[in-house]
Amino acid sequence: MNRSQANLLLLAVAVIWGSAFVAQSAGMNGVGPLTFTGMRFLLGTAIVLPLAWREWRLLSLHDARPRASDALGVGALGVLLMLGAVLQQIGIASTTVTNAGFLTALYVPLVPLLAWLILQTRPHWSVWPTSLGCLAGSWLLSGTHEIDLMVGDLWVIASSVFWALHVLFVGRVTERIAAPFLVACGQFLVCGVISLLAAGLGETITLTGIRQAGLPIVYAGVFSVAIGFTAQVVGQRYSQPADAAIILSAETVFAALFGFLLMGDRLSVSGMAGCTLILGGIIVVQIAPLTRAGPDALPGRTQPGGPGNAPNR
């Protein structure tokens, strides 16, 4: 898979996540955020498990099974995934969808910043203006010109930090293990188990509530987790983290589109301008690096891997 194909796959992920936002909100009517997160990620684990088992057997045949350090990496991804998902769910329960959609997009500029600070990887210059452009686009798309911070907003802001860290490291872990389904299944399992254990301590779980949230859990577990997050793992083997964050920010555009098609929502002029900014940022971040001379600038020459062995752009 080359860079362009990987980025198209990540764009498909943004479509899936955009369609699943309604399910995340509706699921909170029957269960708590920890229960909802735990159940949907364990459902995703069960769906991806056969593919992960196949990869494990292939690695065993070639005597290339993951080491203990690799398992720790997958476990760390699961913890980051759990913190991002749970904090976002808690925030959605006590803030507006408008605020949550905009504040979650804070992870877009955080990814290149954290890559620079933690991994000493300097992104291509185009990442900075396009990241800020995507953030501004999310603000315009939210349809409000001011954010009145509530308690839920602080939870969503906190979740954006863990989403950024997850986007930053998932490609590196998958590159090292070279088994994307195994990585996806492992992180889902860690996320789901920890969430449900915490739910057992702090939330009331009833069969009535589970039935009420059943359809949202199934939709989010199958599409958002099993398909969306697994495709993210596959795509980020071949895509830079900063590029991936910008492309995945299109989730807000597709959420608005599905709201228009399925719920009768209407986009204002500022909303359409926001969509234009986000989509424009996605296009620019793909084209700008190709203007550099040399064979490394060609998308077909991109090799799998995260920022650890990729050239600074």
N, C-alpha and C positions, 0 to 999 in steps of 0.2 A: 504494500500500500504506500503510495507517495503522499506528499504533503497536501496536495489539492484534494485527493480522495478522502484523506483523514478529516480535513476541514469540512467537506460536504457531509460526512458522517456526523460530525459534531453539530452541524446545522440541523440535521434530522433530529438529533437529541433535543435541540432547542424547541423544535416543533412539538415533540412528545411532552416535554416538561411544560410547555405553554398550555397544552390541552389538559394537563393533570392538575392545574392549580385549583380549579373548581372542586375537584374531588378532595384535595387536601383541606379545603375550607369546610366542605360538607361533612367530612368524616368526624369533625370535632363535635357534631351534634350528639353522637352516641357514646364516644369514648374520649379519654384524655389524650394529650399529645404524646406521652410516652407509650401508651397502649397502641395508638394508631401507628406510630413510627415502628414499634417492635413488630407488630403483626404484618405490616406491609413489607418490611425488609425480610422477615422470615419467609413470607410467601415468595418473594423474589429469590431467596436462597434455594427454595425447593424447585423452582423452575429452572434455574441455571445449574443446579447440582449435576445433572447427567453430563452436561458439557464439561464441567469442571472435573468430573471423575474420568472422563475420556482423556483430558489433558494430563491428569495425574498418571494414568497408565502409560501414556506415550513418554512422559518424562522418566518414568521408572524403567521403561525398556531401554532408554538411552543413558541410564544411570545419571540422570540430571535432575533428580528430585530437589525441591527447594530445601535450603538449609534453615537452621534455627533462626538466623538473622533475617532471612526472607519472611519467615512466619511472623516475626516481630514487626516487620515492615507492613505486612498485610493487616496485622492487628492494629497498628497505629492508624492506618487508613480507616479501619472500621470505627475507631474511637472518634476521629475527626468527622467522619460521616455522621455518626450518631449525634455529636454535639451540634453540628450544623443543622441537621434535620429537626432535632428536638427543640433547640432554641427557636428555630423558625416557627415550628408548630405552636409553641407557647406564645410567641409574639402574635401569630395570626389570630389566636383566641382572644386577644385583648387589645387589638388595634384595628385600623381599617385596612382593607385589601389594598387601597391606594398607597398608604404609607409603607405597608409591607413590601409591595412590589418595587417601590423606589429604593428603600433602604437595603434590600437584599442585593441590589445592583452595586452597592459599595464594594463588593468583592472584585469588581472588574479592575479598577485602578490599584487595588491592594495586591493583586497577583504579580504584576511587574515590579512593584515596590518591594514586596517580600522576596522575590527572586533576586533582586539586586542586593538586598540587605543580608539574606540568609545564604544564598547560593553563589553570591558574587558573579551573577550572570547579568550582563548589561543587555537589555532588550534593544531591538532596532528602534531608532528614533520615532518611527511612526506609531509605536505602541502607546506612547504617552498622550499625544493629542487624541487618538482614537479612543483610548480608554476613558478620558474625560468627556469626550463627545458622547460615548455610550451612556455615561452616567447622566449627562445633561439630557440626553434623549429619553432616558427612563423618567426623569423628573417631568419633562414636558408630557410624556405619555400618561403620567399619573393624573393629569387633568387638574392639578392644583398648583398654585404659585407660592404656597407656604406649607410647611410641615409643622403641625402642632404636636410636639413630642408627647407621647403617652408612655406608660410603663411597658406596654407591649413593643413599642418602637425600640426600646433599649435592648430587649431580647433579640429582635431582628438584627439590629446593628451588631450585636455580639455574634450572631450566627454567621454574618458575612465574613468575619475573620476566619472562622473554621472552614467555610466554603472555599475561601481563598487558599488556605493551607492545603486543603484536599486537592484542589485543582493543581497546585504547585507540585505536589509529591506523587500523585497517582501515576503519572507517566514514568517517573524514575523507578518506582517499584515494579511496574509492569515490564519495563525494559530489562531489569535485572533478572526477573523470573521467566520472562518470555512465555507466559501462560495467562493471557488476559481473562479467560473464564474462571480460572482458579483464583486469581486475584479478586475478581468481582464477587464470586461466591463467598470467599473468605471474609471480605470486608462486610458483605451483607449479613453474614452469620454473626459476626462480632457486634455489629450495630443492632441487630434484632434482639439478640440475647441480652445485652446490657440494658437496652431500652425496656424490655419486658420485665427484667429483674427489678429495675428501678420503679416500673409501674406497679409491680406487686407490693412495693413498700409505700408508695405515695399516692396511688390512685385507686378508685373503686371500679372494679371490672365486673360487669354483669352480662349475662347472655342477651338480655334485652338490648343493652347498649351496643353489643357486638353485632347483633342482627340489624340494628338501625344504621350502623356504620359499615355494614357488610359490603355493599356495592362500591362505595368510595375506597375501602381498603383493597378490594380486588382490583379495581381499576388502577389505583396508585401502585399496587404491588406488581401487577403484570406489566403495565406500560411504563410508568415512571421509573420503577426499580429494575425489574428483570430485563426490559428492553433498553430503557434510557440510560441508566447508570452503567450497564454492561457495555453499551455502545460507546459511552464516554471513555471507559477504560481502554477499549480497543483503539479508538481514535487518538487518544493522547499518547499512545506509543510513538506516533509519527508527527505530532503537532507540538509546537512550543506552548508552554503554559499560558503566556500572555495572549497569544493568538486564540487559544481555546477559550479563555475567559471572555474575550471580546465577542467571539462567535456565539458562545452560550448565552450572552446577554440578549440575543434575539428572542429568548424565551418570553420577554415582556411584550415584544411585538406580536408573537403568535398567540399569547394569552389574550391580547386585545382583539386579534382577528377572530379567535374562537368565540370570544364574547359577542362580537358583532354577528357572527354566523349562527350561533346557537342560542344566545340570550337576548338578542335585539339591542345590544349596546351600540352606541354611536360614538365615533371618534370626532373630537373637536379639531380645529385648525392646529392648535398647539400639539395635540396628540399625533396628528399626521406628520407634523414637523419632527416630533420625537422619533417616530418610526423611521423617517428619512435619515436622521442623524445616526441611529443605530445601524441601519443597513449600510449607510455610507461608510461608517467606521469599519464594518466587516469587509467591505470591498477594498478600502484603502490599505488595511493591514495585510491583505493578501497580495496586492499589486506593488506596494512601495518597496518591499525587499527585492523584488524581481528587477528593479531598475539598476541594481548593483551589477557591475560587470563581473563575469567569471562563471564557471560551470556550477559553482555551489549555489548560485542564485536560482537555478532551474528547479521547479517543483519536483520534477521526476527524479532528481538526484538526491532528494532528502532521504536520509537513513533513519531507521527507527531509533527512538530514544528521546529522553527528556533533556533538560538543559545541562546535565552533567557532562555529556560528550558532544553536544551540539555547538557549532561555532557561534560566538557572540554576533548578534545581528544589529 
